[in-house]
Amino acid sequence: ILEKSRFITGADAGSIYVIDPQEEGEPKLRFKLSQNESCDFESSEFTIPISTRSIAGAAVVTRRPINIPDVYEIGDDQPFGFDRSFDERVGYRTKSMVTMPMISAEDEVIGVIQLINKKRSPEKRLSSKQSVVVEVIPFDPRSVDLLATLASQAGIALENALLYDEIRSIFEGFVRASVQAIEARDPTTSGHSLRVSVLSTRLAEVCDRAPDGRFKDVRFTRRDLQELEYAALLHDFGKIGVREQVLVKAKKLYPHELREIHARIAYVRKATEADVLARKVSAMVEGAGASDLARLDEELARRHAELDEAWGVIAEANEPTVMSEGDFGRIAELGQTAYPMPEGDARALLSPREVESLQITRGSLNLDEIDEIRSHVVHTYDFLSRIPWGKNFLRVPEIAGAHHEKLNGSGYPKGLTDVHIPLQSKIMTIADIYDALTARDRPYKKAVPRERALAILGFEVKDGNIDGDLVQTFVDAEVYLEVEKDLEY
């Protein structure tokens, strides 16, 4: 917009300001960019109040162009003036200026175009103040009319661009709010989605720049990387469809189940004490000697010790660690040995379901719970498929929905093999595994050091689960450093 405006009017320099709505207070005018044919300088964005005290602000307020032959000679009858500090700082001389409001299709001023120093010969550079005197002329009515025509079109174009930015900002806000909603249900994975997106996009960038090897012809555009970022941020959104108690299950038994077992053991302990006490009373009535009473005390101590041992085995088995066959056998015994219960009958300390849970060989979830957790991928795909992503991000559901697939077909939910898994999903799988291993926020396991995590990725490659070339690239480029500052070991 600015370049075309300068070209058709012969202006040496120019700037664009846009209306910037403020979260609090009145809107302001934001300086967005500038161009200058005759001198180079660095500029940064800033805002000014929308008022008639500035030339740009006055154009917004009056909705009319302001054409000034020489800004150094603005009359006292005008509410605005010109700040010469920029000219003095860079050694420039601003003279003629025209400021044109840009009006949207909704008849709202959305910004201004400000052109500076119309030149007799557009190709000439204003290298000195004398050249300004010789070359610079006022903006004639024809130039103002041409600028007005361009500004009207530019206003519509800018409005569309601002609308696009607003829609994108709204959408990105929705994405991040969705991630926050997931993490609110499963605080144990807080930050996981963001870290996976950072690792995934970084690994994709490295592949994109590979000078040789398997990825030398791989190209990821800016939109491809953004598509991968969205897919990574939302890859676990389907957890919203998984029961919260399963998501946050840190041990093999739920807390209420462990409390019930503890209450049973406490009851059996009291029942044992009552039984032994009753037998001691009977023995004393029958004239039993001290040795007989001592044997009853020893029996009580032994039975207490058995209960203490049983509780210790249960508490240890409840931890999500790999158990030995011997531990499994003791848990099975506790599910078979009968004890007196409050209901008046004799039952085992552990129910069949509790035995099954405590005999989980890896992690804290039983088979049904594992299936429920795995269903989050299906929920993710179904949810993301309902969003009209448009042509730029059309593959977000597919990419996110395949991050648990394995090259050898052993993954889920579809059991896809190598050739059917998108490269972006293979990238995300590595990022997902690495972060799950190194994250310090999982209650059911400790974070492993970087070297151990990278070694585990190597084992996954040997098992045919993940892409070896991608893992090697991940290691060689030290992609993991992108998030390592957020991790503590």
N, C-alpha and C positions, 0 to 999 in steps of 0.2 A: 504493500500500500504506500509506504513512505517513499520507496525508490521510484515508483511510477509517478507519484505526485511531484517529486523533485524533477523528474525527467520532463514532464509536460509543461512545467512552469519555468524551468531553467534555474531552480533554486540550488544554492551551494550546500545548504544544510537543512536539517529539519528534525522534528521530534514528534512522537505520538504519545498522547495521554489517554488513559481510559478511566471511566467511572469505576471506582472501587467501593462496593457496598461494605460497610463496616458492621461487625457483629454488634457493636454498641455505638450509638451516636450517629451523626450524619455521615452520608457518603463522602468520600474524598476523591480527589483527582490524582491518579497514579501515573507518574512518569515511567513509561515502559521501555522506550528505546530512542536512540538518536543516530543520525548519520551526518557526516561532515566531509565534504570533498577536499577541503584545504588543510585540515589538521587532524591529527590522531590524538585521541584521549580516551581514558577509561571512564565509563559512566555506570551508575548503579541506580536501581529503582528507588524512588522516594515518593511520598505523597504530600499534597498541599490541599488546604481547604478550598472548597468550591465557593468562591466569592468574587466580587468585582475588583478586589485588591490586586489580583494577578491577571495578566493578559489572557492566559488559558482559561482561568476561572470565569472571567467576564464573558468569554465566548460561549461558555456553557450556560451561564445565567441568562444572557440575552438571546441565546439561540441564533446569533447572527455572526457573520464573519467580521473580524477586526483586521483592518489593513493599515499598517503604520509605515510611512516612508522612511522614518529614521527613529529607532527606539530610544536614541540618546536625546531626542528632542520632543518627547511626549509633553503635551500641554498640561498646565496645571488644572485645566477643567476636566481632565480624565481621572477616574477613581483609581486607576492602576498606574504602576510605574514599571521600570525595567531594572533588574538587578545586574549590575555590571561585573560582579565578582567572578563569574565564569570566564568572561572575556579577559579579565586581568590575570586569571590563573593560567590560561592556556595561550595567551597572546593572540587572541582573535578579536575581530571587530564586527559585532552584530549591527546591522544597519536596517535594511528593509525587512519587514516581517508581515506575514499574513497568517491568521489563526482561524481555522474553519471547524465548526462543530460537526461531528458525525452523528447523524440521526438515524435511528433504527426504523424498521418497518412498523413498529408499534408507536412511532412518533416520539421516541424518547432519546434524549442526548446520551450517547454511550461513550463519547470520547471526543478528542479534538486532534486535528492535524495542524502542526505549526511549522511553516516553512520560513527559511531565513535566507536573506541576501540573494535576490534575483539578479542574475549576471547577464551582461550584454552578450558575452560569449560563453556559453555553458561549459566549454572545454577548459576555460582558463581557471587556474588555481589562485585563490586569494592569499598570496604569500606575504603580503605586507599591508599595513594600514593604507598606504598610498594606492595599492591595487584595489582596495575596497572603494576608495574615492573615485577611481577611474571606471571600475567594472560594475559596481553595484548600482542598480536602479530600483525604483519602487515596483511593486507588483501591479501591473496594469489590470483594468477591468476584465479583459479577456482571460488573463491568468487566473483571476479570482473565480470567474465563471467556470473555467475548466476544472479548477480545484473543487468547486461546489459540486459539479457533476460527478467527479471521481469520489468525493467524500460521501455522496448519497449512496453510491454503490459500495463503497468501503464500509459504510455504516452497517449495511445489511450483511456483508461478508464478515465483518467483525462480530456482529451479533451472533451469527451462526457459529463462529469460532468460539466465542465466549459460552454459547449454549452447549457446544460440544464439550468444552472444558468443564462446565458445570455438571453435565450428565456424567462425564468420566469421574469427576470428584465424588458425585453422589454414589456412583457404582462402587468406586474404591472404598468409600465409607461403608457401604453395605457389606462388601467382602470382609473388611476388617471387623465390622460389628458381628458378622457371622462367625469369624474366628474367635472373637471374644465370647460369643454365646457357647461355642463348643468348650472352650477352656473353663467357662463358668460351671459347666456340668462335670468337667473332668480336670480339676485344677492341677492334678498330678502331671499333666502334660503341658503346663503353661509355657508358652514360647516355642513349643515344638514346631508348629506349623510355620511360623515365621523363619525359624532356623532352617527348616527343610526348603523353604522357598529361596533363601539366600544361597544355600549350598547348591541347589539345583540350577539356578540361573547362572551362578558362577561357573559350574562345571560345563554348562552349555556354552558359555562364552569362551572357555578354554578350547572346547572342541571346535568352535567356529573359527578360531585363529590357528588351528593346527596346520603347520607348514607341510607336513608329510604324514604318512601312516594312514590308518583306516579312516580317520576323520578329516583328511585334507580337503575333501569335497563337501563336507557338511557346512551348511550355512544357516544361521539363525538370525532373522531380521529382528529389529526392535520389537515388532508386534509378536513375533514368535516367542521372544523372551518374556514379553508381558503375558502371553497366553500361558506359558509354563509357570510364571509367577502366580497367576490366579489359580491354576490347577493345583499347585503345591500348597498355597494358602488354604485351599478348600478341600484338600485330599481326605481329610478326616471328618468332614462335615456330617457324614452319615452317622457318626456316633450320637447324634441328636436322637436317633431312633433306637439306641441301645439303652437298656435299663441302667440307671445311674449306679445302683449298687454293684452291678457287674463291672462297669467302667472303672470304679475306684476300689475294686476288691483287691486288697493288699496281701491277704493271706488266704489259705485254703478254705478256712471256715469263716463265715460272716461273724461279726462281733456277737450278735445275739445267739448264734449257735454255740460259740465258745462259752458264753455265760451260762447257757442251759446245761452244758456238760459240767461246768464247775459247780453248779447248783446240785447236780446229781451226785457228784463225788462228795460234796459237803453233806448231803443227806445220808449217803451210805456210811460216811464217817460217824455221823451221829447215831445212826442205826446200829453200827458195830459197837459203839461205846455203850449203848443201851443194852445190847445183847450180852456183852461181856459183864456189865454191871449186874444184870439180872442173874447171871450164872454165878457170880461171886456171892451174891446175897444167898442164893440157894445153897451154895457150898458151905458158907459159914453157918447157916441154919443146921446143916447136916454134920457140922463139926469138922469141916475140912481143915487140914493143917496149913501152915505158912507156905510150904512148898507148892501145894495145890493152888493157892491164891497167886503165888508168884508166876506159876505157869500161865494162869489166865492173863496176868499183866503182860507177860511176854507175848501171848497170842494177840492181845490188843495192839501192842507196839508193832508186831509183825504186820498185822492187817493195815495199820496206819501207814507203815512204810510202803506196803503194796499200793495203796491209794496214792501216796505221794509220788511213787515211781510211775504209776499210770498217768498222773497229771503231767509229770515231766515229759514222758514220751509223747503225749498228746500235744503239749505246747511246742515241743521241738518239731514234731511232724507237721504242725500247722504252718511253720515257716516255709516260704516258697523256695526250697532248696532240693537238690537231688538226694533221694533217700536210698539206703541200702536195703537188700532183701530182708535182712534181719529186722529192721525197723518196720517193714511192711508186715512181717509175721506177728510182731507184738501188737500192732494196731488191729490185725485180724482177731487175735485172741481177745482183745478188749471188746470186740464186737460180738463175742460168743459167750464169755464168762458171765453168768447171771449174778445179780446183786439185788437185794431188797429195794423196792422203789416206793415212793409215797402212795401210789395207787393200790398198794397192798400185795402186788405180785412181784415176782423176781424177773428182772430184765437186765440185758447187757448195758454197760456204761455208754456204749456207742451204738447209734442206730445204723442200719445198712447204708443210708445216704452219707452219714458222717464218716463211716469207714471208707467209703468210695472217695470222698473229698480228701481225706487225710492221706490216701494212697496215691494222690496225684504225683507223678514222677518228675514233672517239670513245671515250674511256675506256680500259679495259684488258682487256675481255672480248671473246672472239669470239662468234659467233652461238650456238653450242652452250652456251657458258658463260652467256650472257645468258638462254637458255631455262631453264637449270638454276637460276639465281638467281631467275627469275620463278616457278619452281615452288614457291618457299617459301610463296606465298600459298595455293596449293592444299593444301600440307601443313598450313599454319596452320588453314585451315577444317576439314580432316579431323580434326585433333587436337582442336580446340575443340568440334567437333560430338559428340565422344565423351564430353564432360563433362556430367553432368546439372545444368545451370545452374538449373533451377527457373524458375518463372514470372517472377520478378523480373529475371533476367538472361538470358532466353531468346534474345535477339538478339545476344549477344556474338559467336558465330561469323559471323553474317551481316555485322555491322558491321566486324569485323576482316578478313573475307575480301574486302571491297570497297574497301580503301583504295588500291588501284592502278587502280581503274576511272576512266575519263574521261567527262565529260559527252557528248562527241561519239562515244562508242563505241570509241575507239582504245585503251582501257586493257585490262588483263588481270586475271584469267584468263578472264572470261566475256564481255568486250566489252559490258558494260552501258551503257545510255545514261541521260541525266539523270533521267528519271522513275522509273527502276528502281534508282537508287542511294540508299541511306538517307542522310538528312541528316547523321546522325552520322558516316557514312563520308566524306562530302564535307568535313566539319569536320576529320576526322583526316588526310585527304589533304593539306590545306593545312599542318597542323602538321608532317606527315612531310616534305614538300618543304622547308619553311622550315628545319627543323632539319638536314636533310641538307646544305643549302647553307651554313649558318652554323657547323656543328659543326667543331671544330678537330682532331678525332681520326680523320679519314679519311686514310690514307696515300697514296691515289691522287689527292688534290686538296687545294688549300688552301681554308681557310674564306673565304667572301666576306663583306664588310661588310653590315650591316643594310640600308642603302639599296639596295645591289645585289641582295640577296636579295628585297626587296620589289618591286623592278623586275622581277625574273624571275617572281615570282608574277603580276605584271601581264601579262607576255608569255604566261604559261600561260592566263590568262583570255582574251586576244585569240585564242589558238589554239583556244579552245573546250574546253579540257581541264578547268578547274576553275571553281568557282562564283564569279562576280564580286562578288555581294553579300556573300558570306562573306569574301572577301579584303578588301573595303572595310571591313567590320566589324572584321576582324583588325587592319587598319591604324589605323582611327579610334580604336579602344579601346586601341591600343598593347598588344595581347595579348602580343607578343613580349618585352615587358619582364619577363614572368613567369620567363623562363629566361635572360635576358641576363646576369644577374650571374654565371652559371656559364660564360659564353663569353668567350674572349679572342681579339681580332683582331690 
